[in-house]
Amino acid sequence: MKKIYLKTLLVSAISVLAVGCSSDFLEETPTENVSVDDVAKTGEVFSDILAGTLTGISNATFTTGTGGTTDHEDFGQKGYDIYLDFLSGDLALTANNYNRYGPFVQLQTTNDFTRITGNYTAWRYYYRLISYANGIIDAIGGNDATITDANKVTMGQAKAMRAYAYFYLSQLYIPEYTPTSKILPLYLDSSGVALPQSETQEVYAQMVDDLSEAITLLEGYTRTELYQVNQSVAKALLAYVYAARGENNDNILARDLANEVITQSNLPITTKEQTVGGFNRIDSNPSWLWAIDITTDAGLDLISWWGQMDVYTYSYQWAGDKKAIDENLYNAIDDNDIRKTQFASDADIADPVNELEDTEKLIPFKKFYNGNRSRGGQRVIEDDYVFMRIDEMYMLSAELSAREGFEGDAKDRLKEVLAERFDDPADYAYVDALTGQDLQDEIYLQTRIEFFGEGKSFLALKRNKGTVTRGPNHTYLAGESWSYNDDILTFEIPQSEVQNNPFID
């Protein structure tokens, strides 16, 4: 695979970091680097240079410190996927010897805007990506520019990445879609001038506009690497945006987009074998729709997703901060379901081949693992990051079809996935008898099981207006419950932004 870890001069040229008035949030371009204006002028002649800066945005999704700290939880999108999974309740912190995520899992962070790890890092990271994207958009001519063939793909990808960042901000910082609530400042250029909070409906409308334009601009584009946003990725992101807004027409639009991605991408559903295959390599997971090919050039080690989640990597999972599936969710998995074997049972722990300890019950040792399967073995990370796989579109299509009364379609999509999780069709024949809320609940449950540890369960929690109830294997707050829109499950706008943006109260 092509190595994509690039530290180009032109990435720093548009590195107007997360917006706001503070020098912490708005870093001027260093004098030794090219300015944003210089990039714009150069980009008029050399469109490949703008495409190179777009690659820098992809680098930021897996680079450490992109949330503005040296914290071991600060390593790009997969770091925020872990936060989302903890908020969903499906990821349980079962031992906390190194206190990584301890305050967050105790829900102290989401109740205290002075906390840096979480509130500040997520805000900084996503607004950093927005600023990168805005720099590219401005260099091409701005939001309403007439796009030439040379810059069509670059503009489409930049707008898709801007919408992707606003989508995750909307999921983390807004309890639920309320049209006139004001939470997020909406930055659409790289000027760096502080802005007031926009109404939530404006933020969503902008995401829809950006992704709709991206879909048009990316028509006919064939990517060479999975980190590049193509039309299918843009459609999948737009499906998530519509589904999160959740009005009836939105649900139909989201379902139709999900079905289009399934047809257009022609990717296979993750097989039984791949379900317990480690989720570690692009070349062995053809169901991956959007992913990063990690190489040793990236320099990732302990501070990484693998460094938090995999017992067969030199990691916190190996050393003492144990992360497992919620026990109640595990118990809800059918014994004949291949996904039940993803998690360490007593028998697995007793088998010396697995090199597991007694404290590691229910860790996902057969879902996410380095292929060498040597305890604490992987030091420099070479295993890849998956951001999205085609199975998500099957389950999203099923969910929204059921919600809007197309129950036959919903059952068909659900069973297409379950056919790769069971050996005997009789084990999932029960789906045919489900109707109404029972069918919706089953799809939601299967979504949680299918995407455990992939950062999707919290998104599903909010779409389904569910309730989090922590099982008995959580170190903190076991047995407690919260509604999907409880403030305790919502990030706080960080203190730095409140202090330095005069428009935020």
C-alpha positions in Angstrom: 0.0 0.0 0.0 1.1 3.6 -0.6 2.6 5.3 2.4 0.5 8.4 3.2 2.3 9.8 6.2 3.4 13.1 4.7 4.8 16.1 6.5 4.8 18.6 3.7 5.5 22.2 3.8 2.2 23.0 2.3 0.3 21.2 5.1 1.7 23.7 7.5 0.8 26.4 5.1 -2.9 26.0 5.8 -2.4 25.1 9.4 -4.7 27.8 10.7 -5.6 25.7 13.8 -8.9 25.5 15.6 -10.7 28.7 15.4 -11.3 31.3 18.1 -9.6 34.4 19.3 -7.0 32.7 21.6 -3.5 32.2 20.3 -4.1 28.7 21.5 -6.9 28.3 19.0 -5.7 30.5 16.2 -2.0 30.0 15.3 -0.6 32.3 12.7 1.4 30.7 9.9 5.0 30.6 10.9 7.2 33.0 8.9 9.4 30.2 7.6 6.4 28.5 6.0 4.3 29.4 3.0 1.2 31.5 3.8 -2.4 30.6 3.0 -2.4 33.2 0.3 0.7 31.7 -1.2 -0.9 28.3 -1.3 -3.9 29.9 -3.0 -1.8 31.6 -5.7 0.3 28.5 -6.2 -2.8 26.3 -6.4 -4.1 28.4 -9.3 -1.3 27.0 -11.3 -0.6 23.6 -9.7 -3.7 21.9 -8.6 -1.7 18.9 -7.4 -0.3 21.1 -4.6 -3.8 21.6 -3.3 -4.4 17.8 -3.5 -1.3 17.4 -1.5 -2.5 19.6 1.3 -5.7 17.6 1.3 -3.6 14.5 2.0 -2.5 16.5 5.1 -6.0 16.5 6.4 -6.1 12.7 6.2 -2.8 12.6 8.1 -4.4 14.6 10.9 -7.0 11.9 11.3 -4.4 9.5 12.8 -1.6 11.7 14.0 -0.9 12.1 17.7 -1.4 15.5 19.3 -3.9 16.8 16.8 -6.1 17.7 19.7 -3.4 20.0 21.0 -2.0 17.9 23.8 0.5 15.2 24.5 -2.1 13.1 26.2 -2.1 9.4 25.4 -5.7 9.6 24.4 -5.0 12.3 21.7 -4.4 10.5 18.4 -7.0 11.5 15.9 -10.4 10.1 14.9 -9.9 6.6 16.5 -9.3 8.4 19.8 -12.7 10.0 19.7 -14.2 6.7 18.6 -13.1 5.4 22.0 -14.8 8.3 23.8 -18.0 7.7 21.8 -18.0 4.0 22.7 -17.5 4.8 26.4 -20.4 7.2 26.3 -22.6 4.6 24.6 -22.0 2.3 27.6 -21.1 -0.6 25.3 -17.4 -0.2 26.0 -16.6 -1.0 29.7 -13.5 0.1 31.5 -13.0 -3.0 33.7 -9.7 -2.1 35.2 -8.0 1.3 35.4 -4.5 0.8 36.8 -3.0 3.7 34.7 -6.1 6.0 35.0 -6.4 6.5 31.3 -10.0 7.5 30.6 -10.8 7.3 34.3 -12.3 10.8 34.8 -14.0 10.5 31.5 -15.6 7.2 32.2 -16.8 8.6 35.6 -18.5 11.3 33.5 -16.5 14.0 35.3 -15.2 15.4 32.0 -18.6 15.9 30.4 -19.7 17.8 33.4 -16.7 20.1 33.7 -15.7 22.5 30.9 -12.3 23.0 32.4 -11.3 19.4 31.6 -8.7 19.3 28.8 -8.7 15.7 27.8 -12.0 15.2 26.0 -13.7 18.6 25.8 -10.7 20.6 24.6 -9.0 18.0 22.5 -12.1 17.1 20.5 -13.0 20.7 19.9 -9.5 21.5 18.8 -9.2 18.4 16.6 -12.4 18.9 14.6 -12.1 22.6 14.2 -8.5 22.0 13.1 -9.8 19.8 10.3 -12.4 22.4 9.4 -9.7 25.1 9.2 -7.6 22.9 7.0 -10.6 22.3 4.7 -11.5 26.0 4.7 -7.9 26.8 3.6 -8.2 24.5 0.6 -11.7 25.8 -0.3 -10.4 29.4 -0.1 -7.4 28.6 -2.2 -9.7 27.3 -4.9 -11.8 30.4 -4.8 -14.1 30.1 -1.9 -17.4 28.3 -1.2 -19.2 29.6 -4.3 -16.2 29.3 -6.7 -16.6 28.1 -10.2 -14.8 24.8 -10.2 -12.6 23.7 -13.0 -12.0 20.1 -13.8 -8.5 20.3 -12.3 -9.9 21.2 -8.9 -13.2 19.4 -8.9 -12.1 16.4 -6.8 -10.1 18.5 -4.4 -13.0 20.8 -3.7 -15.3 17.9 -3.3 -13.1 16.1 -0.8 -12.4 19.3 1.1 -16.1 20.0 1.5 -16.8 16.4 2.5 -14.1 16.6 5.2 -15.5 19.9 6.5 -18.9 18.3 6.8 -17.4 15.2 8.5 -15.8 17.4 11.2 -19.0 19.3 11.8 -21.0 16.0 12.0 -18.8 14.7 14.8 -18.9 18.1 16.6 -22.7 17.9 16.4 -22.8 14.4 17.9 -20.4 15.2 20.7 -21.4 18.7 21.8 -25.2 18.8 21.0 -27.5 16.6 23.1 -29.9 16.1 20.2 -31.1 17.8 17.1 -33.1 20.9 18.2 -33.3 23.3 15.2 -32.9 26.6 17.0 -30.5 25.6 19.7 -27.1 27.4 19.4 -24.0 25.4 20.2 -21.4 25.4 17.4 -19.8 28.4 15.6 -20.0 27.8 11.9 -16.7 28.7 10.2 -16.8 28.6 6.4 -13.5 30.4 5.5 -10.0 30.5 6.9 -10.0 34.1 8.1 -9.8 33.0 11.7 -12.2 35.7 12.9 -14.2 34.5 15.9 -17.9 33.9 15.3 -21.0 33.4 17.4 -22.7 30.1 17.7 -25.0 29.2 14.9 -28.4 27.6 15.2 -28.2 23.8 14.9 -30.4 23.8 11.8 -27.9 26.0 10.1 -25.0 23.7 10.9 -27.0 20.7 9.6 -28.0 22.6 6.5 -24.4 23.4 5.8 -23.4 19.8 6.2 -26.1 18.8 3.7 -24.9 21.4 1.3 -21.3 20.5 1.6 -21.9 16.8 1.1 -24.4 17.2 -1.7 -21.9 19.3 -3.6 -19.2 16.8 -2.8 -21.3 14.0 -4.2 -21.7 15.9 -7.4 -18.0 16.9 -7.7 -16.8 13.4 -7.0 -18.9 11.8 -9.7 -16.7 9.5 -11.8 -13.7 9.9 -9.5 -11.8 6.7 -8.9 -9.5 6.8 -5.8 -6.2 5.0 -5.5 -6.1 4.7 -1.7 -8.8 4.0 0.9 -8.0 7.2 2.9 -9.3 9.3 -0.1 -12.9 10.4 0.1 -14.8 9.2 -2.9 -18.4 9.6 -3.8 -19.5 6.5 -1.8 -17.8 7.9 1.3 -19.5 11.3 0.8 -22.9 9.6 0.4 -22.4 7.5 3.5 -21.5 10.7 5.5 -24.6 12.4 4.1 -26.7 9.4 5.1 -25.4 9.7 8.7 -26.2 13.4 8.7 -29.8 12.9 7.5 -30.3 10.0 10.0 -29.0 12.1 12.9 -31.4 14.9 12.0 -34.0 12.2 12.0 -37.2 13.7 10.5 -39.3 11.4 8.4 -38.1 12.7 5.0 -34.5 12.6 6.3 -34.8 9.0 7.2 -36.0 8.1 3.7 -33.2 10.1 2.1 -30.6 8.5 4.5 -32.0 5.0 3.7 -31.8 5.7 -0.1 -28.2 6.9 0.2 -27.2 3.9 2.2 -28.7 1.6 -0.5 -26.9 3.6 -3.2 -23.6 3.1 -1.4 -24.2 -0.6 -1.1 -24.9 -0.8 -4.9 -22.3 1.7 -6.0 -19.4 0.5 -4.0 -20.0 -3.2 -4.7 -18.1 -4.1 -1.5 -18.8 -7.5 0.2 -20.2 -7.8 3.7 -17.6 -8.7 6.3 -17.4 -12.5 6.4 -17.5 -14.8 9.4 -13.8 -15.3 9.1 -13.0 -11.6 8.8 -15.3 -10.9 11.8 -12.7 -12.7 14.0 -9.8 -11.8 11.8 -8.3 -8.9 13.8 -9.7 -5.9 11.8 -6.1 -5.0 11.3 -5.2 -4.8 7.6 -6.8 -3.1 4.6 -5.8 -5.8 2.2 -7.6 -8.6 4.2 -10.8 -6.6 4.8 -12.5 -5.9 1.5 -15.6 -4.6 3.3 -13.7 -1.5 4.4 -15.2 1.6 2.7 -12.9 4.2 4.3 -9.6 3.5 6.1 -6.0 4.4 6.7 -3.1 2.3 5.7 -0.7 2.8 8.7 3.0 2.2 8.1 6.0 2.5 10.3 6.7 5.9 8.8 3.7 7.2 10.9 5.7 6.6 14.0 2.7 5.4 16.0 3.4 3.4 19.2 1.7 3.4 22.6 -0.2 6.6 21.8 -2.6 5.1 19.2 -5.8 3.2 19.0 -4.0 -0.1 19.0 -2.0 1.2 22.0 -5.3 1.5 23.9 -7.3 -1.5 22.7 -5.2 -4.5 21.7 -3.7 -6.9 24.2 -1.3 -8.2 21.5 0.1 -4.7 21.1 2.4 -2.9 23.7 -0.6 -1.2 25.1 -2.7 -0.1 28.0 -5.0 -3.0 27.3 -2.0 -5.3 27.9 -0.6 -3.4 30.8 -3.6 -2.7 33.0 -6.3 -0.4 31.7 -8.7 -3.1 30.5 -11.5 -2.4 28.0 -14.2 -5.0 27.4 -17.7 -5.3 26.0 -20.5 -4.4 28.4 -21.5 -7.6 30.2 -25.2 -7.1 29.5 -24.5 -6.6 25.8 -22.3 -9.7 25.7 -25.1 -11.7 27.3 -27.5 -10.5 24.6 -25.4 -12.1 21.8 -26.7 -15.5 20.7 -24.4 -18.4 21.5 -24.4 -19.5 17.9 -23.3 -16.0 16.7 -19.7 -15.8 15.6 -19.4 -12.4 17.2 -19.8 -14.0 20.6 -16.3 -15.5 20.1 -14.8 -12.1 19.6 -14.7 -11.6 23.4 -12.6 -13.5 26.0 -14.6 -16.1 27.9 -13.4 -18.0 30.9 -12.4 -20.9 28.6 -10.4 -18.5 26.4 -8.5 -17.2 29.5 -7.8 -20.8 30.7 -6.3 -21.6 27.3 -2.5 -20.8 27.5 -2.4 -20.3 23.7 -4.2 -17.0 24.1 -1.8 -15.6 26.7 -4.7 -13.9 28.6 -5.0 -12.9 32.3 -7.9 -13.4 34.7 -8.6 -9.7 34.6 -9.2 -9.7 30.8 -12.6 -11.3 30.6 -14.7 -10.0 27.7 -11.9 -8.0 26.2 -12.2 -8.1 22.3 -9.2 -10.3 21.9 -10.5 -11.9 18.7 -12.0 -8.8 17.2 -9.1 -6.4 17.3 -5.6 -7.8 17.4 -2.2 -7.7 15.9 -1.7 -10.7 13.6 1.3 -12.1 15.5 -0.9 -12.6 18.6 2.1 -12.2 20.9 1.1 -10.6 24.2 2.3 -6.9 24.2 4.2 -7.7 21.0 3.5 -4.9 18.5 5.6 -1.9 19.5 5.7 0.3 16.4 2.2 0.3 14.9 1.7 -1.2 11.5 -1.9 -2.3 11.8 -4.4 -0.2 9.9 -7.3 2.0 11.0 -10.8 1.5 9.7 -13.2 4.5 9.7 -16.1 3.0 7.9 -17.1 -0.4 6.5 -20.0 -1.3 4.1 -21.8 -3.3 6.8 -22.7 0.1 8.4 -24.8 1.0 5.3 -26.7 -2.4 5.5 -27.6 -1.8 9.1 -28.4 1.9 8.6 -30.7 1.0 5.7 -32.4 -1.7 7.9 -32.8 0.8 10.8 -34.4 3.5 8.7 -36.5 1.2 6.7 -38.0 -0.2 9.9 -38.5 3.3 11.3 -40.5 4.4 8.3 -42.6 1.3 7.9 -40.7 -0.6 5.2 -40.4 -3.7 7.3 -39.8 -6.2 4.6 -36.8 -4.2 3.3 -35.6 -3.8 6.9 -35.7 -7.5 7.5 -33.9 -8.3 4.3 -31.0 -6.0 5.0 -30.7 -7.2 8.6 -30.7 -10.9 7.4 -28.0 -10.2 4.8 -25.6 -9.3 7.6 -26.8 -12.0 10.0 -26.2 -14.6 7.3 -22.5 -13.9 7.7 -22.7 -14.2 11.5 -24.6 -17.6 11.8 -24.0 -20.9 10.2 -27.6 -22.0 10.3 -30.4 -19.7 8.8 -32.7 -21.1 11.5 -30.8 -19.1 14.1 -31.9 -15.8 12.6 -35.3 -16.9 11.2 -36.9 -15.2 14.2 -36.4 -11.9 12.4 -39.3 -12.6 10.1 -41.8 -12.5 12.9 -40.7 -9.1 14.2 -42.7 -6.0 13.7 -43.0 -2.4 14.9 -40.9 -1.4 17.8 -39.6 -5.0 18.3 -38.1 -4.9 14.9 -36.5 -1.5 15.5 -35.1 -2.7 18.8 -33.6 -5.8 17.3 -31.9 -3.8 14.6 -30.5 -1.4 17.2 -29.2 -4.3 19.3 -27.6 -6.0 16.3 -26.0 -2.6 15.3 -24.4 -2.4 18.8 -23.1 -5.9 18.6 -21.8 -5.6 15.0 -19.9 -2.3 15.5 -18.7 -2.8 19.1 -15.4 -0.8 19.5 -15.7 1.0 16.1 -17.2 4.3 17.4 -20.7 3.8 15.9 -22.7 2.8 19.0 -23.1 6.3 20.4 -24.4 7.5 17.0 -26.9 4.7 17.0 -27.9 5.5 20.6 -28.8 9.1 19.6 -30.6 8.0 16.4 -32.7 5.5 18.4 -33.2 7.8 21.4 -32.0 5.0 23.6 -31.0 4.7 27.2 -27.5 3.8 28.5 -27.4 1.3 31.3 -24.0 0.1 32.4 -23.6 -3.6 33.2 -21.9 -5.1 36.2 -18.4 -5.3 34.7 -17.9 -1.5 34.6 -15.4 -0.2 37.1 -17.3 3.0 37.5 -21.0 3.7 37.8 -22.1 0.1 37.2 -25.8 -0.3 37.0 -26.5 3.4 36.4 -28.6 4.7 33.5 -28.9 7.9 31.4 -31.0 9.0 28.5 -29.3 9.6 25.1 -29.8 13.4 25.5 -28.6 13.7 29.1 -26.1 16.5 29.5 -23.8 14.0 31.3 -23.3 12.3 27.9 -22.6 15.5 26.1 -19.2 17.2 25.8 -18.8 20.8 27.2 -17.5 23.6 25.0 -14.0 23.9 26.5 -13.0 26.7 28.9 -10.4 28.1 26.5 -13.0 28.7 23.8 -15.5 30.2 26.3 -12.8 32.6 27.6 -11.4 33.6 24.2 -14.4 33.7 21.9 -16.4 36.8 23.0 -19.6 35.5 21.4 -19.8 32.4 23.6 -21.5 32.7 26.9 
